[in-house]
Amino acid sequence: MRAAAGGHFRTHAMALSAVAVASAVGAVAAFVFQIVTARSLGTADFGLLAAFFSIVNVAAIGSSAMQNSVAVETAAAPRPDATRTRRRIPTDALVIGVGGGLVVAALAPWIADALGANPGIVLMAAGTIPLSFLFASFVGRIQGSGRADVAVGWSTASLLLRVLFVAPLMALGVGVGGAAGAVLAATCLATIGAALAARSVPGPARTIFTLDGATIVTITVALAWLTSADVFFLRMLAPADIAGSYASVAVLVKAAFILPSTLSLYLLPRFARNRGRSRLTWLGVGVSVLASAGVAVLLLGVFAVAGGPIINLLYGPAYARAASLLVPVVAAYVPWIILQGLLIQLIADASRLAAISLSVAVIVQAVLFVWFLPDVAAALIAFGVLGCVLCVVLITVVVAKINRSGRSVIDEQSS
């Protein structure tokens, strides 16, 4: 019995280690991309690049919801021959991606004016949207089939390609347009690679245009927007140099998201396959939330002790103002990092209450940022308080769901 348990543990440990290593490489690549562009562009232009990324995230972050939905459906399908389709082209991804890209392209003049940017930058963001959705759908199939290491491998490859493309462009002084073009080219190549890797995995027969699919999309998009909107609003409502300094800090803080993202790649298919098994769910949720909280507290301690030297080492003296923002930004992000760990279970459950709560929070956040900015300190306090309230609400939702599932199993066994 012990030998079997030990073998089971080693199997999961080795698989998770492979995912963790690939995720770490991806995190380093993303970090290098940000450092290279920050040092090359300066605070004002780097703030604009950060706003470019927030546009991509706001319009195309549903691609990660697509990935989660496809992964859940692929993992939960009990009889592959009966519940999956051999369709190779993910039509859901095409419909949503092309539609989203067209919307952003139509709004390009307004968005460019609000950000003080060239419309071409916004159009490149629009071009990444259909590619992101296709990429996410293919990676979701791979993830749902249990090959989390391959799934994270292609995500990592996309980030490595960005660095490969952007480094020479920054050396040539191409500017923000070159960085945006590097992202577009890397996404295109990674999508082709993921499509080839997923060709042997049948897609789920169910469309994401269902109540569960819409719920998963809403949860993922809302939480992604809630953790991306700060950079966008600062670019709009604060001076450009302050927005750029804030963006450089946000890059460091959001590195903490790598742990819950890694856990999601490995645990999400397993949560989907074990709905109703309350003990396993308690264990998975506990590990995800406690690990995320531990990373958040550790990050807060490191930046409190060595924030100034870290900023100077990574970004140089041009970003000296960013050092004073490190601890306040990390403190405001602590509940949001914890929420990233909780996201895995909320998606696996397709929780309606979570979707409603997060949608309301999006509206509240927009009101708070518009109300308090350009006072960054006040905006961060409001942002942190909103995150704490959401943590309490969503943890309550998850606990109630697990308890109901446990009681249902007991009732079935009794009858």
Residue, then its C-alpha position, 0 to 999 in steps of 0.5 A: m500500500r505504501a509502495a503504491a502511494g509512494g509511486h503515485f506521489r512520485t508520478h505526480a511529482m515528476a509530472l508537476s516538476a516538468v511543468a514547473v521547469a517549463s513554466a519557469v523558463g517561460a517566466v524568465a523569457a517573459f521577464v527578459f522581454q520586459i527588461v529588454t524593452a524597458r531599458s530600450l524604450g524608457t519610462a514613457d514608451f514602456g508605459l505605452l507598450a504595457a498599455f498595448f499588452s493590456i489591450v491584447n489582454v482585455a480583448a483576447i484574454g478570453s483565449s485563456a478562457m477558451q483554453n480552460s473550457v476546452a481543457v475541461e471538456t476534453a478531460a471530462a469526456p468519459r468516452p472519447d469516441a462518443t463525446r469528441t469530434r475529429r474536427r481539426i479547425p476550432t470554429d469557436a476560436l475562429v468565430i470569437g477571435v476574428g470577431g474580437g479582432l474586428v471590434v478592436a480594429a474598429l475602435a483603433p482610432w479611439i483607443a489610440d487617441a486615449l493612450g496617445a499611441n499610433p493606431g498601427i500599434v492598436l491594429m497589431a494588437a487586433g491582429t494577435i486576437p484571432l491567433s491567441f484564440l486559435f493557440a489557446s484552443f489547441v493548447g487546451r486540447i493538449q492540456g485536457s488530454g493530460r499532457a500538461d508538459v507539452a501544453v506549457g511547452w508551447s506557451t513557453a515557446s511563444l514567450l521565447l520567440r518574443v525575446l528572440f525577435v525583439a532583441p535585434l529590433m530593440a538593438l536597431g532602435v525600432g521602438v514600440g512598434g518593433a516590440a508589438g510586431a515581435v509579439l505578433a510574429a511570435t504568436c503566429l509561429a507558436t500557433i502553428g506549432a501548437a496546431l501540429a502538436a494537437r493534431s492527434v487530439p480530437g476536440p470536444a464535441r460540445t461548443i463553448f457557447t453553452l452556459d458552462g462555457a460562457t461561465i468559464v469565459t466570464i470568470t477568466v476574462a473578468l479576473a484577467w481584466l481585474t489584474s490588467a486594468d491598472v496599467f491601462f487606467l494609469r496610462m489614460l489618467a496619470p502622467a506618462d512617466i508615472a504610468g511607465s514606472y508603475a508598469s515596470v513594477a507591475v511586471l515584477v509583481k505579476a511574476a508571482f502569477i507563474l505559480p498559480s498558472t503552473l498549478s492550473l495547467y496540471l490540476l485543472p484537468r484533474f479537478a474536472r475529472n474528480r468533481g464531487r470527490s470532496r477530499l481530493t478537492w479540499l486538498g487541491v484547493g488548499v495547496s493552490v491557495l496556500a502556495s499562492a499566498g506563500v508566494a505573495v507574502l515572500l514577494l512582499g518581504v523580498f521587495a520590502v528589503a531589497g526593492g530599490p537595488i532590484i529596480n536599479l539592477l534590472y531597469g537602471p537609474a531612469y526608473a528610480r521612481a519605481a522603487s517607491l511603488l514596489v511595496p505598495v503595489v505588491a501589498a495591493y496585489v496579495p489578494w489578487i495573487i491568492l485569487q489566481g490560485l482559487l481560479i482553478q477550482l472556480i473554472a472546474d466548477a463553472s461557478r455562476l456565483a463566481a462569474i457574477s461576483l467578478s463581473v460586478a467587481v469589474i464595474v466597481q474597479a473601473v469606478l474606483f480607478v476613475w475616481f481616485l486616479p491620478d492619486v496612485a496611493a489611493a487607487l492602490i488602497a482601493f484596489g487592494v480592498l476590492g481584492c480582499v472582499l473578492c477573496v472572502v466572497l469567492i472562498t465562501v463560494v468554493v467552500a459551500k460548493i465542496n460541502r454540498s458535493g460532500r453531502s451529496v456523496i454521503d446521501e448517495q451512499s446512505s441510500 
